[in-house]
């Protein structure tokens, strides 16, 4: 019999959000771990708010859960995440909202989010996720890989003006014409008026230069999870400096630690610094003038590291294609770095349901 399309209202209605989410939904595992991690960070959240002053804010735990959903589902704007929270029962359940709770105003959400952006919450959250008792056993403490990726800045090339103010006045209109042919433009003489922290960089020969930042990640080699992340200005030596900064705390443990990287890290200074830290440099060797010699390449572990290190590109690929990080939504090293680190934590979380279910 054909069902009727007529709407029949009910006098009372009760919706149990937990029963609306299937038992094997991947977000259940993620939500359990996230809730335990956020409970551990409660003291840090308490220090960010003045006790007993003003109206109660949006709970920071709910803010972070909403930001995780924004990364998981590639939701570009705060307005869109508010719309999803208004009608999507799965989103309400994950964030911790009741069925009758009103969705937040977009402006209110953004202002409360800025309080978290001002703190080091993203790095603490990533560290706490990796220290979780169910996650920690998945990690390698001996073998790591490092790499960097370009994050396009929220700034137009038309904003790249001479620092001395000698440039042409802006053309009329919202998107005026500009001709850069024949002009010499470099980071030494020019700066973006929209995002002064952004730097002009090209990915390789024959590639166009873009205003961008450099995101850096340290991956453990057992399961390919990101254990540390940071963001810097786009300079020629930023990748190597960031790599040393991230591996140094892990080099203090007893025993030998290995660090895999691509050919861009094959410099004498970088390799010597690693060896001084008691870290074996499993860096891809250049064809000429390589700092890597037979002391490293003769071991079978070197070949294993060279195969596994490429998995770090999976994290960068997911962040850009699925989580909306191909072009950042923020400006400045601090805010873009917060977004990058938090996105790396989100990448780890989406992989946990399958890793934790694997009996191996």
C-alpha positions, 0 to 999 in steps of 0.5 A, a space after each residue: 500500500 502506498 504511504 501517505 505524504 500528508 504530515 501528521 503532527 503529534 502532541 508529544 515527541 521525545 527524541 533520544 539522540 544516542 539511539 539515533 546514532 547506529 552502534 557501529 558508527 565511527 564517531 562513537 569511538 572518536 567521541 569517547 576518546 575526545 570526551 576523555 581528552 577534553 576532561 583532562 584539559 578541563 583545568 586548562 580551559 578553566 584558566 582561560 575564563 575569568 570565574 564568575 565574571 560575565 555571562 556563561 560562554 559556549 562551553 569550550 568542549 562543545 566548541 572543539 567538538 564542533 570544530 572537529 566536525 568542521 574538519 571531518 566533513 570539510 565544512 568551510 564556514 562557521 555559518 554552514 556548521 551552525 546550519 548543520 547543528 540546527 538540523 543534523 541530529 548526528 552533529 548535535 549528538 557529537 557536540 553534546 547538544 540536546 534536541 531542543 537546544 538552539 544552535 549558536 549564532 555565527 558571530 557568537 561562535 566565532 568570538 568564543 572560538 577566538 578565545 581558543 585560538 589565542 591559547 595553545 589549545 590545539 597543541 595541547 589537544 594533539 598531545 593529549 590525544 596521542 597520550 591517551 591510553 588507547 592511542 599510546 600503544 599504537 605509537 612508535 617511540 623509535 622511528 619517525 618521519 618529518 615533512 613540510 607542506 605549503 598552506 596557501 594564505 588568505 591573501 591575494 597576490 594583489 595585496 603584495 605591495 612594496 614595503 616602502 609604500 612606493 607601489 601604485 595606488 589600488 585600482 578602483 572596484 572590489 577586484 581592480 586590475 593589476 599587471 605584475 609583468 616586468 616587476 621584481 617582487 621578493 619578500 625582502 622588498 614586498 609584503 602582503 597588506 592583507 596578511 603580513 606574515 605570509 611569504 612568497 614561495 614557489 614549490 619548484 621550478 616552473 611553478 607559480 609563486 604563492 603567498 603561503 605558510 609552511 606546515 610541518 608534521 612529525 609522524 611516527 612510523 608504526 601506524 602513520 599518526 602525527 605526533 607533533 605539528 607546527 607552522 612557520 613562515 615560508 622560508 628556505 630553511 624553515 623545514 629543517 629548523 622545525 624538524 630539529 625542534 620537533 624531534 629533539 624532545 624524542 631524542 632524549 629517550 634511551 636508545 637510537 631514534 631514526 628520522 626519515 625525510 626527503 631530499 630537501 633535508 639532505 644538508 650537512 648541517 641538518 645531518 650533523 645536528 641529528 647525529 649530535 642528538 643521537 638521532 640516525 638521519 634516514 634522509 633520502 640521499 641526493 645524487 650529488 654532494 649528499 651528506 648521507 653515506 654508507 654508515 646509514 644506507 647499508 642498513 635494511 632499516 634505511 630502506 624501510 624508513 624511505 618507504 614509510 616516510 611517504 605516508 606523511 603525505 596522506 595527512 597533508 592530502 587529507 587536510 587539504 582535500 577533505 578538511 579545507 586546509 588547501 587555503 587557510 581561513 585565518 591570517 597570521 602565523 599564530 592563527 593559521 598554526 592553530 588551525 593546522 595543528 588542530 587539523 592534524 589532530 583531527 586526521 589522527 582521530 578519523 583513523 583511530 576507529 579502524 586502528 583500534 578495531 584492528 586485532 593486530 
